[in-house]
């Protein structure tokens, strides 16, 4: 399941550099997560790094992008093999 950033985001800039897939970018008003690139850090870390550093806890699961651990791993493999 990809993650999303809610409007509680305070634009503190700490999540973007933590994302190993470069899935986080500045949106019009708050940071956004590209669900095509978000693997919840599967393949990189045990936990999503953006959640680890977020001071306001505004990064829940995205209910519009439900994926299994196997699907997240497949996405990780596709993203990293393209590099």
PDB file as gemmi writes it, atoms N, CA and C in Angstrom:
CRYST1    1.000    1.000    1.000  90.00  90.00  90.00 P 1                      
ATOM      1  N   UNK A   1       0.846  -1.166   0.000  1.00  0.00           N  
ATOM      2  CA  UNK A   1       0.000   0.000   0.000  1.00  0.00           C  
ATOM      3  C   UNK A   1       0.892   1.229   0.000  1.00  0.00           C  
ATOM      4  N   UNK A   2       0.665   2.092  -0.902  1.00  0.00           N  
ATOM      5  CA  UNK A   2       1.412   3.342  -0.924  1.00  0.00           C  
ATOM      6  C   UNK A   2       0.959   4.196   0.260  1.00  0.00           C  
ATOM      7  N   UNK A   3       1.769   5.159   0.588  1.00  0.00           N  
ATOM      8  CA  UNK A   3       1.440   6.093   1.652  1.00  0.00           C  
ATOM      9  C   UNK A   3       0.958   7.393   1.037  1.00  0.00           C  
ATOM     10  N   UNK A   4       0.377   8.240   1.850  1.00  0.00           N  
ATOM     11  CA  UNK A   4      -0.074   9.553   1.397  1.00  0.00           C  
ATOM     12  C   UNK A   4       0.234  10.569   2.486  1.00  0.00           C  
ATOM     13  N   UNK A   5       0.273  11.820   2.109  1.00  0.00           N  
ATOM     14  CA  UNK A   5       0.504  12.899   3.069  1.00  0.00           C  
ATOM     15  C   UNK A   5      -0.777  13.704   3.169  1.00  0.00           C  
ATOM     16  N   UNK A   6      -1.252  13.900   4.399  1.00  0.00           N  
ATOM     17  CA  UNK A   6      -2.508  14.614   4.599  1.00  0.00           C  
ATOM     18  C   UNK A   6      -2.262  16.124   4.693  1.00  0.00           C  
ATOM     19  N   UNK A   7      -3.360  16.862   4.730  1.00  0.00           N  
ATOM     20  CA  UNK A   7      -3.243  18.325   4.800  1.00  0.00           C  
ATOM     21  C   UNK A   7      -2.768  18.813   6.172  1.00  0.00           C  
ATOM     22  N   UNK A   8      -2.465  17.892   7.077  1.00  0.00           N  
ATOM     23  CA  UNK A   8      -1.854  18.273   8.350  1.00  0.00           C  
ATOM     24  C   UNK A   8      -0.357  18.547   8.183  1.00  0.00           C  
ATOM     25  N   UNK A   9       0.182  18.267   6.994  1.00  0.00           N  
ATOM     26  CA  UNK A   9       1.599  18.499   6.693  1.00  0.00           C  
ATOM     27  C   UNK A   9       1.958  19.961   6.956  1.00  0.00           C  
ATOM     28  N   UNK A  10       3.105  20.163   7.603  1.00  0.00           N  
ATOM     29  CA  UNK A  10       3.560  21.520   7.919  1.00  0.00           C  
ATOM     30  C   UNK A  10       4.724  21.953   7.024  1.00  0.00           C  
ATOM     31  N   UNK A  11       4.985  21.193   5.959  1.00  0.00           N  
ATOM     32  CA  UNK A  11       6.055  21.520   5.015  1.00  0.00           C  
ATOM     33  C   UNK A  11       7.406  21.709   5.701  1.00  0.00           C  
ATOM     34  N   UNK A  12       7.723  20.796   6.597  1.00  0.00           N  
ATOM     35  CA  UNK A  12       8.969  20.914   7.358  1.00  0.00           C  
ATOM     36  C   UNK A  12      10.181  20.418   6.569  1.00  0.00           C  
ATOM     37  N   UNK A  13       9.958  19.783   5.438  1.00  0.00           N  
ATOM     38  CA  UNK A  13      11.030  19.347   4.530  1.00  0.00           C  
ATOM     39  C   UNK A  13      11.845  18.150   5.004  1.00  0.00           C  
ATOM     40  N   UNK A  14      11.450  17.463   6.064  1.00  0.00           N  
ATOM     41  CA  UNK A  14      12.275  16.355   6.537  1.00  0.00           C  
ATOM     42  C   UNK A  14      11.981  15.033   5.842  1.00  0.00           C  
ATOM     43  N   UNK A  15      10.798  14.849   5.297  1.00  0.00           N  
ATOM     44  CA  UNK A  15      10.446  13.565   4.681  1.00  0.00           C  
ATOM     45  C   UNK A  15      11.071  13.372   3.302  1.00  0.00           C  
ATOM     46  N   UNK A  16      11.102  14.404   2.508  1.00  0.00           N  
ATOM     47  CA  UNK A  16      11.558  14.282   1.117  1.00  0.00           C  
ATOM     48  C   UNK A  16      12.946  13.642   0.983  1.00  0.00           C  
ATOM     49  N   UNK A  17      13.963  14.114   1.695  1.00  0.00           N  
ATOM     50  CA  UNK A  17      15.287  13.506   1.517  1.00  0.00           C  
ATOM     51  C   UNK A  17      15.399  12.089   2.094  1.00  0.00           C  
ATOM     52  N   UNK A  18      14.460  11.685   2.936  1.00  0.00           N  
ATOM     53  CA  UNK A  18      14.509  10.352   3.540  1.00  0.00           C  
ATOM     54  C   UNK A  18      13.987   9.261   2.609  1.00  0.00           C  
ATOM     55  N   UNK A  19      13.250   9.618   1.581  1.00  0.00           N  
ATOM     56  CA  UNK A  19      12.628   8.633   0.700  1.00  0.00           C  
ATOM     57  C   UNK A  19      13.656   8.039  -0.262  1.00  0.00           C  
ATOM     58  N   UNK A  20      13.926   6.738  -0.144  1.00  0.00           N  
ATOM     59  CA  UNK A  20      14.933   6.123  -1.012  1.00  0.00           C  
ATOM     60  C   UNK A  20      14.487   5.981  -2.470  1.00  0.00           C  
ATOM     61  N   UNK A  21      13.192   6.116  -2.715  1.00  0.00           N  
ATOM     62  CA  UNK A  21      12.664   5.977  -4.081  1.00  0.00           C  
ATOM     63  C   UNK A  21      12.359   7.322  -4.741  1.00  0.00           C  
ATOM     64  N   UNK A  22      12.666   8.414  -4.057  1.00  0.00           N  
ATOM     65  CA  UNK A  22      12.341   9.754  -4.571  1.00  0.00           C  
ATOM     66  C   UNK A  22      10.863   9.886  -4.905  1.00  0.00           C  
ATOM     67  N   UNK A  23      10.019   9.295  -4.059  1.00  0.00           N  
ATOM     68  CA  UNK A  23       8.575   9.330  -4.282  1.00  0.00           C  
ATOM     69  C   UNK A  23       7.918  10.579  -3.707  1.00  0.00           C  
ATOM     70  N   UNK A  24       8.634  11.313  -2.879  1.00  0.00           N  
ATOM     71  CA  UNK A  24       8.063  12.491  -2.214  1.00  0.00           C  
ATOM     72  C   UNK A  24       8.556  13.755  -2.897  1.00  0.00           C  
ATOM     73  N   UNK A  25       7.610  14.642  -3.188  1.00  0.00           N  
ATOM     74  CA  UNK A  25       7.970  15.920  -3.798  1.00  0.00           C  
ATOM     75  C   UNK A  25       7.043  17.014  -3.272  1.00  0.00           C  
ATOM     76  N   UNK A  26       7.440  18.247  -3.486  1.00  0.00           N  
ATOM     77  CA  UNK A  26       6.620  19.379  -3.055  1.00  0.00           C  
ATOM     78  C   UNK A  26       5.438  19.516  -3.994  1.00  0.00           C  
ATOM     79  N   UNK A  27       4.242  19.491  -3.449  1.00  0.00           N  
ATOM     80  CA  UNK A  27       3.033  19.710  -4.234  1.00  0.00           C  
ATOM     81  C   UNK A  27       2.671  21.179  -4.241  1.00  0.00           C  
ATOM     82  N   UNK A  28       1.451  21.492  -4.641  1.00  0.00           N  
ATOM     83  CA  UNK A  28       1.008  22.886  -4.688  1.00  0.00           C  
ATOM     84  C   UNK A  28       1.007  23.527  -3.299  1.00  0.00           C  
ATOM     85  N   UNK A  29       0.527  22.768  -2.296  1.00  0.00           N  
ATOM     86  CA  UNK A  29       0.442  23.327  -0.952  1.00  0.00           C  
ATOM     87  C   UNK A  29       1.221  22.523   0.075  1.00  0.00           C  
ATOM     88  N   UNK A  30       1.265  21.207  -0.094  1.00  0.00           N  
ATOM     89  CA  UNK A  30       1.973  20.330   0.835  1.00  0.00           C  
ATOM     90  C   UNK A  30       2.776  19.313   0.036  1.00  0.00           C  
ATOM     91  N   UNK A  31       3.594  18.550   0.736  1.00  0.00           N  
ATOM     92  CA  UNK A  31       4.325  17.484   0.060  1.00  0.00           C  
ATOM     93  C   UNK A  31       3.362  16.396  -0.387  1.00  0.00           C  
ATOM     94  N   UNK A  32       3.718  15.702  -1.460  1.00  0.00           N  
ATOM     95  CA  UNK A  32       2.891  14.628  -1.995  1.00  0.00           C  
ATOM     96  C   UNK A  32       3.769  13.396  -2.226  1.00  0.00           C  
ATOM     97  N   UNK A  33       3.113  12.232  -2.239  1.00  0.00           N  
ATOM     98  CA  UNK A  33       3.812  10.977  -2.478  1.00  0.00           C  
ATOM     99  C   UNK A  33       3.293  10.376  -3.774  1.00  0.00           C  
ATOM    100  N   UNK A  34       4.197  10.037  -4.678  1.00  0.00           N  
ATOM    101  CA  UNK A  34       3.853   9.388  -5.939  1.00  0.00           C  
ATOM    102  C   UNK A  34       3.622   7.902  -5.654  1.00  0.00           C  
ATOM    103  N   UNK A  35       2.381   7.416  -5.758  1.00  0.00           N  
ATOM    104  CA  UNK A  35       2.101   6.018  -5.431  1.00  0.00           C  
ATOM    105  C   UNK A  35       2.812   5.031  -6.353  1.00  0.00           C  
ATOM    106  N   UNK A  36       3.210   5.466  -7.532  1.00  0.00           N  
ATOM    107  CA  UNK A  36       3.928   4.581  -8.447  1.00  0.00           C  
ATOM    108  C   UNK A  36       5.357   4.325  -7.979  1.00  0.00           C  
ATOM    109  N   UNK A  37       5.868   5.203  -7.116  1.00  0.00           N  
ATOM    110  CA  UNK A  37       7.232   5.061  -6.610  1.00  0.00           C  
ATOM    111  C   UNK A  37       7.294   4.637  -5.143  1.00  0.00           C  
ATOM    112  N   UNK A  38       6.189   4.762  -4.409  1.00  0.00           N  
ATOM    113  CA  UNK A  38       6.195   4.454  -2.977  1.00  0.00           C  
ATOM    114  C   UNK A  38       6.106   2.951  -2.753  1.00  0.00           C  
ATOM    115  N   UNK A  39       7.099   2.419  -2.053  1.00  0.00           N  
ATOM    116  CA  UNK A  39       7.104   1.003  -1.682  1.00  0.00           C  
ATOM    117  C   UNK A  39       7.030   0.837  -0.172  1.00  0.00           C  
ATOM    118  N   UNK A  40       6.693   1.905   0.558  1.00  0.00           N  
ATOM    119  CA  UNK A  40       6.724   1.908   2.019  1.00  0.00           C  
ATOM    120  C   UNK A  40       8.107   1.498   2.514  1.00  0.00           C  
ATOM    121  N   UNK A  41       9.111   1.777   1.721  1.00  0.00           N  
ATOM    122  CA  UNK A  41      10.522   1.465   1.997  1.00  0.00           C  
ATOM    123  C   UNK A  41      10.827  -0.031   1.967  1.00  0.00           C  
ATOM    124  N   UNK A  42       9.883  -0.844   1.488  1.00  0.00           N  
ATOM    125  CA  UNK A  42      10.144  -2.280   1.319  1.00  0.00           C  
ATOM    126  C   UNK A  42      11.347  -2.425   0.392  1.00  0.00           C  
ATOM    127  N   UNK A  43      12.280  -3.265   0.779  1.00  0.00           N  
ATOM    128  CA  UNK A  43      13.502  -3.457   0.011  1.00  0.00           C  
ATOM    129  C   UNK A  43      14.643  -2.563   0.462  1.00  0.00           C  
ATOM    130  N   UNK A  44      14.301  -1.497   1.176  1.00  0.00           N  
ATOM    131  CA  UNK A  44      15.315  -0.561   1.665  1.00  0.00           C  
ATOM    132  C   UNK A  44      15.433  -0.621   3.191  1.00  0.00           C  
ATOM    133  N   UNK A  45      14.294  -0.487   3.864  1.00  0.00           N  
ATOM    134  CA  UNK A  45      14.258  -0.399   5.322  1.00  0.00           C  
ATOM    135  C   UNK A  45      13.098  -1.224   5.868  1.00  0.00           C  
ATOM    136  N   UNK A  46      13.105  -1.457   7.172  1.00  0.00           N  
ATOM    137  CA  UNK A  46      12.027  -2.211   7.817  1.00  0.00           C  
ATOM    138  C   UNK A  46      10.763  -1.392   8.013  1.00  0.00           C  
ATOM    139  N   UNK A  47      10.910  -0.083   8.093  1.00  0.00           N  
ATOM    140  CA  UNK A  47       9.766   0.802   8.288  1.00  0.00           C  
ATOM    141  C   UNK A  47       9.871   1.980   7.329  1.00  0.00           C  
ATOM    142  N   UNK A  48       8.735   2.586   6.964  1.00  0.00           N  
ATOM    143  CA  UNK A  48       8.768   3.766   6.098  1.00  0.00           C  
ATOM    144  C   UNK A  48       9.538   4.905   6.775  1.00  0.00           C  
ATOM    145  N   UNK A  49      10.569   5.360   6.122  1.00  0.00           N  
ATOM    146  CA  UNK A  49      11.427   6.385   6.705  1.00  0.00           C  
ATOM    147  C   UNK A  49      10.739   7.734   6.825  1.00  0.00           C  
ATOM    148  N   UNK A  50       9.821   8.044   5.930  1.00  0.00           N  
ATOM    149  CA  UNK A  50       9.105   9.320   6.026  1.00  0.00           C  
ATOM    150  C   UNK A  50       8.291   9.368   7.314  1.00  0.00           C  
ATOM    151  N   UNK A  51       7.674   8.246   7.665  1.00  0.00           N  
ATOM    152  CA  UNK A  51       6.912   8.194   8.923  1.00  0.00           C  
ATOM    153  C   UNK A  51       7.827   8.331  10.130  1.00  0.00           C  
ATOM    154  N   UNK A  52       9.018   7.779  10.033  1.00  0.00           N  
ATOM    155  CA  UNK A  52       9.959   7.839  11.148  1.00  0.00           C  
ATOM    156  C   UNK A  52      10.352   9.277  11.485  1.00  0.00           C  
ATOM    157  N   UNK A  53      10.460  10.128  10.472  1.00  0.00           N  
ATOM    158  CA  UNK A  53      10.939  11.497  10.708  1.00  0.00           C  
ATOM    159  C   UNK A  53       9.831  12.544  10.780  1.00  0.00           C  
ATOM    160  N   UNK A  54       8.625  12.198  10.391  1.00  0.00           N  
ATOM    161  CA  UNK A  54       7.527  13.175  10.364  1.00  0.00           C  
ATOM    162  C   UNK A  54       7.162  13.634  11.778  1.00  0.00           C  
ATOM    163  N   UNK A  55       7.263  14.936  12.045  1.00  0.00           N  
ATOM    164  CA  UNK A  55       6.978  15.427  13.395  1.00  0.00           C  
ATOM    165  C   UNK A  55       5.489  15.564  13.705  1.00  0.00           C  
ATOM    166  N   UNK A  56       4.626  15.504  12.690  1.00  0.00           N  
ATOM    167  CA  UNK A  56       3.186  15.690  12.939  1.00  0.00           C  
ATOM    168  C   UNK A  56       2.355  14.452  12.623  1.00  0.00           C  
ATOM    169  N   UNK A  57       2.978  13.352  12.267  1.00  0.00           N  
ATOM    170  CA  UNK A  57       2.270  12.100  12.031  1.00  0.00           C  
ATOM    171  C   UNK A  57       1.143  12.276  11.005  1.00  0.00           C  
ATOM    172  N   UNK A  58       1.517  12.757   9.818  1.00  0.00           N  
ATOM    173  CA  UNK A  58       0.512  13.029   8.779  1.00  0.00           C  
ATOM    174  C   UNK A  58       0.691  12.133   7.550  1.00  0.00           C  
ATOM    175  N   UNK A  59       1.262  10.923   7.750  1.00  0.00           N  
ATOM    176  CA  UNK A  59       1.527  10.047   6.613  1.00  0.00           C  
ATOM    177  C   UNK A  59       0.858   8.681   6.839  1.00  0.00           C  
ATOM    178  N   UNK A  60      -0.448   8.597   6.572  1.00  0.00           N  
ATOM    179  CA  UNK A  60      -1.157   7.326   6.716  1.00  0.00           C  
ATOM    180  C   UNK A  60      -1.059   6.482   5.442  1.00  0.00           C  
ATOM    181  N   UNK A  61      -1.598   5.264   5.518  1.00  0.00           N  
ATOM    182  CA  UNK A  61      -1.727   4.433   4.329  1.00  0.00           C  
ATOM    183  C   UNK A  61      -2.700   5.101   3.366  1.00  0.00           C  
ATOM    184  N   UNK A  62      -2.447   4.965   2.077  1.00  0.00           N  
ATOM    185  CA  UNK A  62      -3.327   5.520   1.055  1.00  0.00           C  
ATOM    186  C   UNK A  62      -4.351   4.450   0.686  1.00  0.00           C  
ATOM    187  N   UNK A  63      -5.607   4.607   1.078  1.00  0.00           N  
ATOM    188  CA  UNK A  63      -6.614   3.580   0.804  1.00  0.00           C  
ATOM    189  C   UNK A  63      -6.906   3.385  -0.684  1.00  0.00           C  
ATOM    190  N   UNK A  64      -6.464   4.324  -1.507  1.00  0.00           N  
ATOM    191  CA  UNK A  64      -6.677   4.216  -2.953  1.00  0.00           C  
ATOM    192  C   UNK A  64      -5.587   3.414  -3.648  1.00  0.00           C  
ATOM    193  N   UNK A  65      -4.554   3.013  -2.900  1.00  0.00           N  
ATOM    194  CA  UNK A  65      -3.437   2.272  -3.488  1.00  0.00           C  
ATOM    195  C   UNK A  65      -3.029   1.121  -2.570  1.00  0.00           C  
ATOM    196  N   UNK A  66      -3.912   0.147  -2.439  1.00  0.00           N  
ATOM    197  CA  UNK A  66      -3.671  -1.006  -1.582  1.00  0.00           C  
ATOM    198  C   UNK A  66      -2.784  -2.013  -2.316  1.00  0.00           C  
ATOM    199  N   UNK A  67      -1.681  -2.405  -1.670  1.00  0.00           N  
ATOM    200  CA  UNK A  67      -0.747  -3.367  -2.256  1.00  0.00           C  
ATOM    201  C   UNK A  67      -0.269  -4.330  -1.179  1.00  0.00           C  
ATOM    202  N   UNK A  68       0.020  -5.557  -1.577  1.00  0.00           N  
ATOM    203  CA  UNK A  68       0.570  -6.539  -0.655  1.00  0.00           C  
ATOM    204  C   UNK A  68       2.073  -6.314  -0.523  1.00  0.00           C  
ATOM    205  N   UNK A  69       2.678  -6.983   0.452  1.00  0.00           N  
ATOM    206  CA  UNK A  69       4.131  -6.907   0.605  1.00  0.00           C  
ATOM    207  C   UNK A  69       4.825  -7.430  -0.655  1.00  0.00           C  
ATOM    208  N   UNK A  70       4.278  -8.482  -1.269  1.00  0.00           N  
ATOM    209  CA  UNK A  70       4.860  -9.018  -2.506  1.00  0.00           C  
ATOM    210  C   UNK A  70       4.786  -8.000  -3.641  1.00  0.00           C  
ATOM    211  N   UNK A  71       3.684  -7.287  -3.738  1.00  0.00           N  
ATOM    212  CA  UNK A  71       3.553  -6.259  -4.771  1.00  0.00           C  
ATOM    213  C   UNK A  71       4.518  -5.107  -4.521  1.00  0.00           C  
ATOM    214  N   UNK A  72       4.681  -4.735  -3.254  1.00  0.00           N  
ATOM    215  CA  UNK A  72       5.628  -3.668  -2.918  1.00  0.00           C  
ATOM    216  C   UNK A  72       7.049  -4.091  -3.254  1.00  0.00           C  
ATOM    217  N   UNK A  73       7.391  -5.354  -2.989  1.00  0.00           N  
ATOM    218  CA  UNK A  73       8.725  -5.854  -3.318  1.00  0.00           C  
ATOM    219  C   UNK A  73       8.933  -5.875  -4.829  1.00  0.00           C  
ATOM    220  N   UNK A  74       7.911  -6.270  -5.576  1.00  0.00           N  
ATOM    221  CA  UNK A  74       8.008  -6.271  -7.037  1.00  0.00           C  
ATOM    222  C   UNK A  74       8.214  -4.846  -7.558  1.00  0.00           C  
ATOM    223  N   UNK A  75       7.529  -3.886  -6.956  1.00  0.00           N  
ATOM    224  CA  UNK A  75       7.697  -2.484  -7.351  1.00  0.00           C  
ATOM    225  C   UNK A  75       9.113  -2.016  -7.035  1.00  0.00           C  
ATOM    226  N   UNK A  76       9.611  -2.377  -5.852  1.00  0.00           N  
ATOM    227  CA  UNK A  76      10.984  -2.045  -5.465  1.00  0.00           C  
ATOM    228  C   UNK A  76      11.973  -2.608  -6.484  1.00  0.00           C  
ATOM    229  N   UNK A  77      11.802  -3.879  -6.859  1.00  0.00           N  
ATOM    230  CA  UNK A  77      12.710  -4.503  -7.810  1.00  0.00           C  
ATOM    231  C   UNK A  77      12.650  -3.816  -9.177  1.00  0.00           C  
ATOM    232  N   UNK A  78      11.460  -3.438  -9.605  1.00  0.00           N  
ATOM    233  CA  UNK A  78      11.312  -2.740 -10.890  1.00  0.00           C  
ATOM    234  C   UNK A  78      11.966  -1.360 -10.838  1.00  0.00           C  
ATOM    235  N   UNK A  79      11.779  -0.647  -9.723  1.00  0.00           N  
ATOM    236  CA  UNK A  79      12.364   0.691  -9.589  1.00  0.00           C  
ATOM    237  C   UNK A  79      13.878   0.644  -9.502  1.00  0.00           C  
ATOM    238  N   UNK A  80      14.415  -0.318  -8.792  1.00  0.00           N  
ATOM    239  CA  UNK A  80      15.873  -0.362  -8.610  1.00  0.00           C  
ATOM    240  C   UNK A  80      16.580  -0.981  -9.788  1.00  0.00           C  
ATOM    241  N   UNK A  81      15.925  -1.826 -10.565  1.00  0.00           N  
ATOM    242  CA  UNK A  81      16.582  -2.396 -11.737  1.00  0.00           C  
ATOM    243  C   UNK A  81      16.670  -1.395 -12.878  1.00  0.00           C  
ATOM    244  N   UNK A  82      15.836  -0.356 -12.814  1.00  0.00           N  
ATOM    245  CA  UNK A  82      15.850   0.670 -13.848  1.00  0.00           C  
ATOM    246  C   UNK A  82      16.983   1.673 -13.650  1.00  0.00           C  
ATOM    247  N   UNK A  83      17.632   1.597 -12.492  1.00  0.00           N  
ATOM    248  CA  UNK A  83      18.705   2.578 -12.201  1.00  0.00           C  
ATOM    249  C   UNK A  83      20.015   2.143 -12.769  1.00  0.00           C  
TER     250      UNK A  83                                                      
END                                                                             
